[in-house]
Amino acid sequence: MARPEGCALVTGSSRGIGAATALALAGDGWAVRVNYRKDEEGAREVAARIESAGGSATVIRGDVGDADDLAALVEPGADGPVLVLVNNAGLRLDGLSPQLEDEQWQRVIDVNLTATFRATRAVLPQMLRARFGRVVNVASVVGLHANAGQANYAASKAGVIGFTKTVAVEVARRGVTVNALAPGFIETKLTEEILGGELEKTIPARRVGTPEEAAACIRFLASEEASYVTGTTLTVDGGLTA
């Protein structure tokens, strides 16, 4: 059976894991929606790289924490329905639990967890009609393993993992898979302020990961070869949580 016509949406794909994932999925022949909130230059650079390699890319601005913006991102368009969804956009607003403000808590939950739910809910009907779909939710090892000062982030990512498992069971009979990726320390803008120093000594691999290494795992989970892999959380952490 030929793969249905459609596109891949990667939220937060102007840099880091999202950018590497957009490039990887384009390499598999998907038309890719490259999403950004602020970094338009980065998003257009990613799109240009995709197009220079012979692929197709559309740059779309939108804040996934805003319901209206998110609805526009997932609508079927000239590139077809969204048949691969990578919920990658993420936010950290760290602080010890007694000092966390309600706004810090809610904003992180909105971007990391609620947006994952809304985007997935929106694309599932498209995928179910096509009897093909791949949802990959970027979680974190912090959703599996405690990290002081990140209660809001940890709660959001643990929620993503629980959400992933449940939705996977709901749609498994219709050719749709739903999986999560739990990166450890990956060299991105989101982690640059916490990397360095003695940190690498805590990682069995003795180094941080690259966005491309994380993207390679997402590429597999989004592939036709991964059709029997669903409801799982793949850790990419150099052995940190082994």
N, C-alpha and C positions, 0 to 999 in steps of 0.2 A: 504494500500500500504506500503510495507516494505521500510525502509530507504535505499537509494542508498549507495553502497560501496564507501568510500572515506575517506579523512582525514581532520583534523583540523590544520590550521596553526595559531600560535599565535606569532606575532612579538614582540621582546623584552621580551622574557618570561623566562629570567634567574633569575628574582627576581620580587618583588612587585606584582602589579596587574596582570602582564603577567604570572608570575609563578603560582599564585593562580588560574588563569583562565585555564592554561594548565592542572593543576591537576583536576579542576572541569570538564572540557570537557572529560578528560580521564575517569573520573568516570561515564560519560554517554556513554562510549563505543567507543569513537572516538580514532583512532590512531592519535597521536599529534606530529606535528613538533615543536620542542622547538628551538626557534631562539635566538641567542645572537650576539653581536658585539665584546665585550671585555671579558665578564665574562663567560669564558668557564666552570670554576669550578661550578659556580652557575647553569648553564644550565644542566650540567651533573648530578648535585644533583637532579634537578627537574625531569629529565628523570629517574633516579634511583628510585625515589619515585613512579613515575607512574608505572614502571615495577615491583617494589616490591608489588604493589597492584594488579598485574595481568594485567596491561594495556600495551599498545605499544607506544613507543616514539622514535623519531629520532632527534638527536641534529644537528642543521645546523647553521654554522657561516655565518653571512652576515650583511652588513651595508645597511639598507633599504634606506638610502639616496643615495646609489650607484645603478644606473639602472641595471647594469649587475648582481650585487649581488642579487638584488630583483627578477630579472627574474629567477634566479636559485632557489630561495626559493619557488616560486609558480608553478614550472613545475610539471606536473603529474609524479609520481614515483611508486616505488614498493608498497607504501601505498595507491595508487590510486590518483584520482584528489582531489584538495582542494575544499571541499564542505562547510567547515566552515572557514571563514577568520576573524580573530580578529586583526585589525590594532591598535596595542597597543604601539608599540615603539614610544617614544617621547623624545623631547629635549627642555631644557630651556636655553636661554642665555639672561638673564634679563638686563634691563637698561632703563633709561628714554629715551623717543623718540628722544630728541635733541642729545643725546650722542650715540645712536645706530649706529654701523658701518654697512655698506652694507653686510659684511660677516656674522655678527650676525643675520641680518634679513634673508638673503638667506638660511643659514644653517638650521635655525628653520623651514622655509617654506618648504625646501626640505625634511626634515625628518618627519615633522608632517602632512603636507598637500599633497605634491607631491607624496610621497611614498604611501599614502593612495589611491590616484587616480591610480597610476600605478599598485599597487597590486590588487585593485578591478577590474580594466580594464582587467588584465590578467586572473583572475579566473572566471569572469562572463561567458565566453563561456562554461567552464566546468560545471558550475552550470546550465546554461540554457539547455544544452544537457541532464543533469540529471533530469531536472525539479524539482530541489531541491537545495537550497543554503541559507546560512546564512552569512551575512556580518555584523560585529559589529565594528564600528569605535569609538575608545576611544577619546573623545573630552575633554572638561573641562568646568566647570562653568564659567571660565574666557572667554570662547567664547560667553557667554550669559550676563555676568555682568562685568563691568569694574574693572580692577585691575592695579593701577599705576605701571609702571616699566616693564610691560609685553606686550607692543604693538605688538611685533613680535609673541609672543606666543598666544596672544588673536586673532590676525588676522588669524593665522594658524588654531586655533581651531574653530573659527567662520566659516572659510572656510570649515572645515570638516563637520560641521553641515549642511551648505547649500548644499554641495556635497551629503551628505547622503540623504537628502530629495529628491533631483532631481533624483538620481539613483534609489531610491526606487520606484518612480512613473514609471520609464522606464521599470522595470523588474517585476513589481508586478503580472502580468498575468501569469508568468511562474514558480510560486512556489518559487521564490527567494525573501527573505526579506532583507532589508538594514536598520539598525538602528544605533543610536549613544548612547553612554553612556557619561554623563557629570559628572565626579566625582568632589566633592569639595575637602576638605582637607583630604587626605588619607595618612596614615603613610607608606611612601615609600622612597627610596633613592632620588628620584626626589624632594621630598618636605622636607627632613629632616632639611635643613638649614633655612626654614621659619616657622617651627612648634615650638610650645612652647610659653612661656610667657603669654601674654594676649590674644593670638589668639583664644584659645578655648572659651573664653567668648563671642566672636562674633558669635559663632555657637549655634543655639537654642538647639541642643542636648547636648551641653556643652562637646563635645569630638570630636576627629578626628575619621575618619572611618578606617577600616582595609581593606587590599587587598582582604580578603575573602568575605567581604560584597559587594565589587564592583564586584568580580568574580561571585558571586551568581546571580547578575542581568544579567551579560553577559551570564551565563549558561542558564538562562531562555530565553533570546532573541535568543540564538542559538538552542533552543529546538524545537521539532515538535509541542509542545503545543502553541508556539508563532507564529504559521503560519499566524495569522490574524493581527499581530503587525508589521507594517512596516512604514518607514518614520518618526519615532518618535525619540525624544531625551529624554532619561531617566536620570534625575538628581539623584545623590546619594551624598547628601551633608549635611545630618543632619538638613535640614531646612534652610540652609544658604541663598538660593535664593527664599525662599517662599514669 
